[in-house]
Amino acid sequence: MSETKKDEILEDQAQIAEPADEAGFDEIEAIRAERDELRDRFMRALADAENSRKRADRDRREAEQYGGSKLARDLLPVHDALKRALDAAGDEQRAAAAALIEGVELTLRELTNVFVKHGMTPVAPKVGDTFDPQLHQAMFEAPLPGTKAGDIIQVMAEGFMLHDRLLRPAQVGVSSMPKS
């Protein structure tokens, strides 16, 4: 075979090989692009699943801790009534109905123990404490000599926390005396 003939054959083979290489290269690039897209979709789906798992876990914990808040809130008037009954009983009534008073005290103590067992803690401000709007509800304001504005002058009802949430604010009277 002549040299020119060989060159022509090699040239034809190169022309045939080039389009095949180019087509193969395009196919590889398409496969890589598809792979990258699928990897991205997989990572997003994985992140969504992880977020859903965390959200479900948080919702479960909140339901455990705060699911009984309606029942707890409904039991607070019972607690208040028992406490008022004991406060209203004078020495004469205590002597005349000692067994009844003791039963009310035991019932109140048991109710308080159940509250504590389920994460309810009392918010019991004292006269002279500073009013905190995060924990207290002002029922009235009155000027009282010898106090500063914002001091608690009367406690009408205890408040309660359920774990770290306020279930009911303490109901208090607040001094309105100007600071002097």
Secondary structure as the mmCIF struct_conf table of DSSP 4:
data_model
#
loop_
_struct_conf.conf_type_id
_struct_conf.id
_struct_conf.beg_label_comp_id
_struct_conf.beg_label_asym_id
_struct_conf.beg_label_seq_id
_struct_conf.end_label_comp_id
_struct_conf.end_label_asym_id
_struct_conf.end_label_seq_id
HELX_RH_AL_P HELX_RH_AL_P1 GLU A 3 TYR A 66
TURN_TY1_P TURN_TY1_P1 GLY A 67 GLY A 68
HELX_RH_AL_P HELX_RH_AL_P2 SER A 69 ALA A 88
HELX_RH_AL_P HELX_RH_AL_P3 ASP A 91 ALA A 96
TURN_TY1_P TURN_TY1_P2 ALA A 97 ALA A 97
HELX_RH_AL_P HELX_RH_AL_P4 ALA A 98 LYS A 117
TURN_TY1_P TURN_TY1_P3 HIS A 118 GLY A 119
STRN STRN1 MET A 120 VAL A 123
TURN_TY1_P TURN_TY1_P4 VAL A 127 GLY A 128
BEND BEND1 ASP A 129 ASP A 129
STRN STRN2 THR A 130 THR A 130
HELX_LH_PP_P HELX_LH_PP_P1 PHE A 131 PHE A 131
TURN_TY1_P TURN_TY1_P5 PRO A 133 LEU A 135
STRN STRN3 HIS A 136 ALA A 142
TURN_TY1_P TURN_TY1_P6 PRO A 145 GLY A 146
TURN_TY1_P TURN_TY1_P7 ALA A 149 GLY A 150
STRN STRN4 ASP A 151 ASP A 151
STRN STRN5 ILE A 152 ALA A 157
STRN STRN6 GLY A 159 LEU A 162
TURN_TY1_P TURN_TY1_P8 HIS A 163 ASP A 164
STRN STRN7 ARG A 165 ARG A 168
HELX_LH_PP_P HELX_LH_PP_P2 PRO A 169 PRO A 169
STRN STRN8 ALA A 170 SER A 175
HELX_LH_PP_P HELX_LH_PP_P3 MET A 177 LYS A 179
#
